[in-house]
């Protein structure tokens, strides 16, 4: 199979699998999102229903308030009509009250079925209704009467019950209603004057929500505070107990006759009533039925695009690969003298030719690296071998002068330090040494320098325990200390101090060299790090700060090197960072 076909098939496989995964994710995700949106929409509608019910009963409560504040009504209720001399006055009072109930109550809201007042001062009761009144009605026989009486004038909403106040041929035919009841007390002496009832037929509550579709499988329930069904689109369930207890506000699910329903509950905080919708999941699924078809269409479109793009890209890629393969084959043929093979581009052949070329490049890189190492060693040996003869001359003259003035003990010490320095400089060309060896070099160097400066140079070395056997660059600290002496302490007569601190910070070794010399300006700092200055006739070797910084970066990397901080007239601080590595003798000799 040619590379073009392989590439086309591979790209198709790479494209089709994500398309299938994406399609499955799209279906699951958007089905869930759309279902959640539909449920939230139904929950909002349900909340609006219970909000409308709250508003309706609040308006009924206000009507009851206005009636109880009517002075004319209070005066009539406080009169006694039981005396034999006043039957006509009782009928007149009833006519007045009935008129008040109509004007200030019944007339204000057409959903009120009956308003009735049962006074304590008269055997007859007052009412205003659209139905036929039951003249033998006794409010005290109602099981919920004590609930109204116990509230002492507060508003009481009695849940669903049969309306016995209106006439019916039988108990089964009596309509269901809900009642707002209140005890009536005198505003003057708090005497109980009677009881007021405002009855609302449960079917008149339908004005609080939109009508249900006849073909809808949705169930709707309005429940009172005792979980009784106030209203349902299944009429036979009105007045009975709801079949589920402990309903919580929100969305849940249940099964009825084996079918899954989403139960949506919204509760009234003031009334304790609940609006409950039970929607078959199959009905909600109909609203999101378009998602599978959209998913299949999307997957089909993406698959077609993947096929077209795979064919197009395979043509684009195989053409330059064919050319590259031919060039590699021609290169190998010219190098080996064999004839150029004529065949289609194959992955194995291309990989073999490429690997052969990489091997040759690696071999050349290794050879170049080894050559560079040899050059660096030669440069270091050249620098180390060029000890300034003036330095040796001045040192020996100082030793001679010391021998004449003080005897042989100091001369022996000076000669010993000089010998160690010369041995250190002339021994093998290792670039990396132990930190302890570099510290010993500094101490021998200071012993000789103090011959010239009459022991005014004081070097204090602090090494974090355990770092003595870590590796450092040869001649790393000595050029820095020498720079402090010749540039920082020149023309100074007071004691000159160089503080050397060697610590470890995570995976790095930090060298800090601080002197109390005359300091350096920013321009001199820049020159010291960026320019290679000519040889000073008094220096120990030719390795300056510039060379030290370059050697550190060349050996350890660009992220390491020297930093200088100075304040003219006060101090100079040089900070050096190199990797923290344990010194290994075999690596140093390599």
Phi, psi and omega in degrees: 000133183290162180299325182297316179293318178299316181295319180297313180296319180297316181293325177296316179297317180296325183278319187291320181300310176299327179296318179294316178297317179297320179297316178297317179296317180300315181297312182296315186293308185286331174297315179296319181294314181294319178298318178297320179295318179296317179296318179294325177296316178294324178295321178295317178299318180295320178296325178293326178296311182292330176294318178294322177297316177302314181297320180299311182289332175296321178293323177295320178299320180293323176298317179296323178297315183295324179294319182288343178267003180280116183294324181297319178296318181296321180296316180296319182291337181274346179283155178255120181251014183278345180291147185292338184278356188231037177293323181294321179295326177296319179292323177297317178298321180296318179299319179296315182294317179300322179293318178297318180297324179289311186291315187262003182219286187303320183291335188285335181214116183292349179277353178284123181275317182211136166243127181221144175236128180251097185281158176273342186266007185205146180282334178277158176238160184258145181200165174212121189208161174263358181246176175278129184279142174275107186291341182265014184293134178238109183296330183290345179277348180288137182291341180264002182297317181299330178296320178290316183296324183289342183276352174053050174100348179286157180290137178230126176259110179273129182293189188300135177199166178284138183274094181277354180287334180259157185282141176214152182290331179207165178297326181293334183270355182294137179286158176265144180214170168240154189230135168259114183242149178210141169280142182253124180241149178292134178286352184262315184231013178058029178276138179292123183255339181160195182225139179249137175234136172237111182261138176234124176296136185300330181288336177286347177288348183297343178294347180277352179212165181284158182290153180270145175290141184294326182270005182283138176272002182291141175250139179232137179223137168249118186251142176275186185289351177252019176066025175269149182280107177285317179212148175206148174288351168262095191305326183293345181270350181296133178092347180266175177283142176288145190282355178238139177251162174066038179290135177251149178299141178124205185241128176219185181221155177204170179243134177234119183053039177083355181258139182280128177239143168268122181262120183245119187238132172230128184250153176264123180287332183274322184264334186082006179275165180225143171254124186235126172246135176238108187248127177300135179300328179298327179290320177292324180296332178297329181285341180244019183294343182287341185299313179301319180293321176295322180295314179298319179297317179297316180296321179296315180298315181295324179294315178299316178299321180296320178297313181296316180294322180297316179296316181295313182292322180299321177295319181295317186283322185289332180297306177293330177294323177298317179295317179297319180297317179297319180294318178295319178295320179295320179298314180293322180294317179295324182288323182265346180083008179271158180291152181287123180288147179247104177201170180286157179292132177233148182298317182297316180295318179296318179295320180296316180294320179295317181296321178298318179295319179297320179299318179293320178295317178299319180297317178293323179296315180297317180298317179295322179296316180296321178296320180294321178299317180298320179296319180294321178296320179296319178297317180295318179296323179294318179294319183290329184282344184267062174289132185297122179296330177297323178298313180298318182298309181298321180297314180296322177297320178295320178298319180296317180295320179295322179297322179290323187272325191238353182102191192267343186296311180293327180294320179297318179297316181295317179296322180296316178296321180295319180296318180296321179295318181291324177292318180299322183283330187264352182283185193308167190271033178295133178276333184246132179227178176283152176299323180298322179296320180293323178294318178299320178300316181299315183296317177296321180296317180293324177303319181284321182296323182292345172298321182280323186260015174054046175061028176274349181265119179241124180244124179247117184251126175239120180243128176300130183307135178097349182269355184300328183261013172277156184275151176216168180279135178296138184058046175270312184274326186301315178297327180290316178296318180297321178298320178297321184288310188279334181252332182267330186252004180297138180065017176260139182254343179280173181294136183251126186243135173238119179258124179244119177242128179239114183227170177245136176230103183057245184258025181229152171258129180251124175253127179236118180244115184239129175238159179258034183279199187278357174081177182225145174281167179298325180293319178292324176298314179300316181295321182297327184266338187246350183233141178268106186281155178292160184297134172273133185293343181261000185279158182284320177213185184264009182271106177263183180298325179299314181293322179298314181298317181293320180296320179298313182290327181289322184274317187257338180126162184292339182283353179252167178150202187248141171232141182236130176233128184213149172234112184309133179086356185233304186196166169224131178238124178250127181243129180238136176236129173223164179296149177272106181226139176290136179288128177238125185298318183293327179288323180293327181276352184292000000 
